[in-house]
Amino acid sequence: MTTTTAPAAGAVAPRQHAPAHRPSLLRLTVVELRKLVDTRAGRWLLITIGLVAAAIVTLQLIYAKDAEQTFVNFFTPSLLPVGVLLPVLGILSITSEWSQRTALTTYALVPRRDRVVIAKLNAVMLTALASVLASLVVAAAGTLVASATGGAGTWRIDALLLLHAVVLQVTSVLMGAAFGLLLLNPPLAIVGYLLLPTLWGVLGEMVRPLRGPAGWLDTSRTMEPLFASDVLTGEQWGRIAVSLLVWMVLPLAAGLIRTLRREVS
């Protein structure tokens, strides 16, 4: 004789969990943008960038001649110091997972490391675009003050200069991110970024056989035309491309390979 066990009354069927969806690249980028201001170093670096731009305009209002107090003259000088600080922000963004020992958590939640790296690069590029906007705002404030205090207060600016400013700041922050991705250590990456291109520039000036290659590889030379509103020639764009290939593209590629293969512990 066989017996059949009836299901107990009120038995609950096993719950069906919906499949987990991976976060979108947009969401990852927003997370990385938030990380830039969550850390004390990143927050103060962003504040410093804004203060430097404001300080430059203030000094020009005090010491520059009235005829030189124009929107363009307020805007252009702020690009260089801000462009020096932005790469440090890119380095901190890229290396934060390793320096703060959060790589295990991040790459467990998002196993595809390349998507995390792309999100970080998107975040620092958006920050570079925001820095250009901040420079424009500070320059506009300086122009208003100059107009009220007897300065020239001229508002005219060439759209080509804005394009050059965007290219300059975005490539600068990507160069810093490339060194951070390659070395994965904040102090080492910052020193490497500041020292190696500078050392190459000095050698290009001192050693005669290196002067020719330095004209194509020294970013301080190749990027200089971007500070003007003149139309760049094909050779000038070629020099920019070659220098960025050496100091940005190659470190990015090598750093991405290293990040994908590095063991997380």
C-alpha positions as CSV (number, residue, x, y, z in Angstrom):
1,M,0.0,0.0,0.0
2,T,1.3,3.4,-0.8
3,T,0.7,6.7,1.0
4,T,0.7,10.2,-0.3
5,T,1.8,13.1,1.9
6,A,-0.4,16.1,1.3
7,P,1.3,19.5,1.3
8,A,1.0,21.3,4.6
9,A,-1.6,24.0,4.7
10,G,-0.3,27.4,4.2
11,A,3.0,26.2,2.7
12,V,4.9,29.0,1.0
13,A,6.4,28.4,-2.4
14,P,10.0,29.4,-2.9
15,R,10.4,33.0,-3.9
16,Q,11.6,33.6,-7.4
17,H,14.3,36.3,-7.4
18,A,14.5,38.6,-10.4
19,P,17.8,38.4,-12.2
20,A,20.3,41.0,-11.2
21,H,21.1,43.6,-13.9
22,R,24.5,45.1,-14.2
23,P,24.7,48.9,-13.5
24,S,24.7,51.1,-16.6
25,L,27.8,53.1,-17.6
26,L,25.9,56.3,-16.8
27,R,25.3,55.1,-13.2
28,L,28.9,54.0,-12.8
29,T,30.0,57.5,-14.0
30,V,27.7,59.2,-11.5
31,V,29.2,57.0,-8.7
32,E,32.7,58.0,-9.7
33,L,31.8,61.6,-9.8
34,R,30.5,61.3,-6.3
35,K,33.7,59.6,-5.2
36,L,35.7,62.6,-6.4
37,V,34.1,64.8,-3.7
38,D,33.7,62.1,-1.1
39,T,37.4,61.9,-0.3
40,R,39.1,64.8,1.5
41,A,42.0,65.0,-1.0
42,G,39.6,65.1,-4.0
43,R,37.3,67.7,-2.3
44,W,40.1,70.0,-1.4
45,L,41.8,69.7,-4.8
46,L,38.5,70.8,-6.5
47,I,38.3,73.7,-4.0
48,T,41.9,74.6,-4.8
49,I,41.3,74.6,-8.5
50,G,38.5,77.1,-8.0
51,L,40.5,79.3,-5.7
52,V,43.5,79.4,-8.1
53,A,41.3,80.6,-11.0
54,A,39.8,83.2,-8.7
55,A,43.2,84.3,-7.4
56,I,44.6,84.8,-10.9
57,V,41.6,87.0,-11.9
58,T,42.0,89.0,-8.7
59,L,45.7,89.6,-9.3
60,Q,44.9,90.8,-12.8
61,L,42.3,93.2,-11.5
62,I,44.9,94.7,-9.1
63,Y,48.0,94.8,-11.2
64,A,47.1,94.5,-14.9
65,K,46.7,97.6,-17.0
66,D,43.1,98.8,-17.7
67,A,43.4,97.9,-21.4
68,E,44.5,94.4,-20.6
69,Q,41.5,93.7,-18.3
70,T,39.4,91.8,-20.9
71,F,37.4,88.6,-20.8
72,V,40.0,86.7,-22.9
73,N,42.9,87.9,-20.7
74,F,41.0,86.8,-17.6
75,F,40.2,83.4,-19.1
76,T,43.4,82.3,-20.8
77,P,45.9,82.6,-17.8
78,S,43.7,80.4,-15.6
79,L,44.0,77.5,-18.0
80,L,47.6,76.7,-17.2
81,P,47.5,76.4,-13.4
82,V,44.2,74.6,-13.5
83,G,45.6,72.3,-16.2
84,V,48.4,71.4,-13.8
85,L,46.1,70.5,-11.0
86,L,43.5,68.6,-13.0
87,P,45.9,65.6,-13.8
88,V,46.4,65.1,-10.0
89,L,42.6,64.8,-9.7
90,G,42.7,62.2,-12.5
91,I,45.5,60.3,-10.7
92,L,43.6,60.3,-7.4
93,S,40.4,59.0,-9.1
94,I,42.1,56.2,-10.9
95,T,44.3,55.0,-7.9
96,S,41.7,55.4,-5.2
97,E,40.5,51.8,-5.4
98,W,44.0,50.6,-4.6
99,S,45.2,53.3,-2.2
100,Q,42.0,53.1,-0.1
101,R,41.8,49.3,-0.4
102,T,38.3,49.3,-2.0
103,A,39.2,47.4,-5.1
104,L,38.0,44.1,-3.8
105,T,34.5,45.6,-3.1
106,T,34.3,47.6,-6.3
107,Y,35.4,44.8,-8.6
108,A,33.2,42.3,-6.8
109,L,30.2,44.4,-7.5
110,V,31.3,45.2,-11.0
111,P,33.4,42.3,-12.2
112,R,34.2,43.9,-15.5
113,R,37.1,46.2,-14.5
114,D,37.2,47.9,-17.9
115,R,33.7,49.4,-17.3
116,V,34.9,50.8,-14.0
117,V,37.9,52.3,-15.7
118,I,35.8,53.8,-18.4
119,A,33.5,55.3,-15.8
120,K,36.4,56.9,-14.0
121,L,37.7,58.3,-17.2
122,N,34.3,59.7,-18.0
123,A,34.1,61.3,-14.6
124,V,37.5,63.1,-14.8
125,M,36.7,64.3,-18.4
126,L,33.4,65.8,-17.1
127,T,35.4,67.4,-14.3
128,A,37.8,68.9,-16.9
129,L,34.8,70.3,-18.8
130,A,33.4,71.7,-15.6
131,S,36.8,73.4,-14.9
132,V,36.6,75.2,-18.3
133,L,33.1,76.4,-17.3
134,A,34.4,77.5,-13.9
135,S,37.2,79.5,-15.7
136,L,34.6,81.2,-17.9
137,V,32.5,82.1,-14.9
138,V,35.4,83.6,-13.0
139,A,36.5,85.4,-16.1
140,A,33.0,86.8,-16.5
141,A,33.0,88.0,-12.9
142,G,36.4,89.6,-13.5
143,T,35.2,91.4,-16.6
144,L,32.2,92.8,-14.8
145,V,34.4,94.1,-12.0
146,A,36.8,95.6,-14.6
147,S,33.9,97.3,-16.4
148,A,32.8,98.9,-13.1
149,T,36.3,100.0,-12.1
150,G,37.5,101.6,-15.3
151,G,39.1,98.5,-17.0
152,A,38.5,97.6,-20.6
153,G,35.8,95.1,-19.8
154,T,35.8,93.7,-23.3
155,W,33.6,90.6,-23.7
156,R,34.7,89.4,-27.1
157,I,36.1,85.8,-27.2
158,D,36.8,83.5,-30.2
159,A,34.9,80.2,-30.2
160,L,38.1,78.5,-31.4
161,L,39.8,79.4,-28.1
162,L,37.0,77.7,-26.2
163,L,37.6,74.6,-28.3
164,H,41.3,74.7,-27.6
165,A,40.6,75.1,-23.9
166,V,38.4,72.0,-23.8
167,V,41.1,70.0,-25.7
168,L,43.8,71.2,-23.4
169,Q,42.0,70.4,-20.1
170,V,40.6,67.1,-21.2
171,T,43.9,65.8,-22.5
172,S,45.7,67.1,-19.4
173,V,43.4,65.2,-17.0
174,L,43.6,62.1,-19.2
175,M,47.4,62.2,-19.1
176,G,47.2,62.2,-15.3
177,A,44.7,59.4,-15.4
178,A,47.0,57.4,-17.7
179,F,49.9,57.7,-15.2
180,G,47.6,56.7,-12.4
181,L,46.4,53.7,-14.3
182,L,49.9,52.6,-15.2
183,L,51.5,52.9,-11.8
184,L,48.4,52.4,-9.5
185,N,50.1,54.3,-6.7
186,P,49.2,58.0,-6.0
187,P,52.6,59.4,-4.9
188,L,54.5,57.5,-7.6
189,A,52.0,58.5,-10.3
190,I,52.0,62.2,-9.3
191,V,55.8,62.3,-9.2
192,G,56.1,60.4,-12.5
193,Y,53.6,62.7,-14.2
194,L,55.3,65.9,-13.0
195,L,58.9,64.7,-13.4
196,L,59.1,62.7,-16.6
197,P,57.7,65.2,-19.1
198,T,59.6,68.0,-17.4
199,L,62.8,66.0,-17.5
200,W,62.3,65.3,-21.1
201,G,61.7,69.0,-21.8
202,V,64.9,70.0,-20.0
203,L,67.0,67.3,-21.9
204,G,65.4,68.6,-25.2
205,E,66.8,72.0,-24.4
206,M,70.2,70.9,-23.2
207,V,71.1,68.1,-25.6
208,R,71.3,69.2,-29.2
209,P,70.4,65.9,-30.8
210,L,67.2,65.7,-28.8
211,R,65.9,69.1,-29.8
212,G,64.3,67.8,-32.9
213,P,62.4,64.9,-31.2
214,A,61.6,67.3,-28.3
215,G,59.6,69.4,-30.7
216,W,57.3,66.5,-31.2
217,L,57.3,64.9,-27.7
218,D,57.6,67.8,-25.3
219,T,54.0,68.5,-24.3
220,S,54.9,72.0,-23.0
221,R,55.8,72.8,-26.6
222,T,53.3,70.9,-28.5
223,M,50.3,72.1,-26.4
224,E,51.3,75.7,-26.3
225,P,49.4,76.7,-29.5
226,L,46.2,75.7,-27.7
227,F,46.4,78.8,-25.5
228,A,45.7,81.0,-28.6
229,S,42.7,81.4,-30.7
230,D,44.7,81.0,-34.0
231,V,43.8,78.2,-36.3
232,L,46.3,75.4,-35.8
233,T,48.2,74.0,-38.8
234,G,48.3,70.4,-39.7
235,E,51.9,70.1,-38.4
236,Q,50.9,71.6,-35.1
237,W,48.0,69.1,-34.7
238,G,50.4,66.4,-35.7
239,R,52.9,67.4,-33.0
240,I,50.0,67.4,-30.5
241,A,48.9,63.9,-31.6
242,V,52.4,62.4,-31.4
243,S,53.1,63.8,-27.9
244,L,49.7,62.6,-26.7
245,L,50.4,59.2,-28.2
246,V,53.5,58.9,-26.1
247,W,52.3,60.5,-22.8
248,M,48.6,59.6,-22.8
249,V,47.6,56.8,-25.2
250,L,50.4,54.3,-24.5
251,P,50.3,54.7,-20.7
252,L,46.5,54.3,-20.9
253,A,46.7,51.1,-22.9
254,A,49.5,49.6,-20.7
255,G,47.7,50.7,-17.5
256,L,44.4,49.1,-18.6
257,I,46.2,45.8,-19.3
258,R,47.9,46.0,-15.9
259,T,44.6,46.8,-14.1
260,L,42.8,43.9,-15.9
261,R,45.4,41.4,-14.9
262,R,46.4,42.6,-11.4
263,E,45.3,40.4,-8.6
264,V,42.9,42.0,-6.1
265,S,43.7,41.2,-2.5
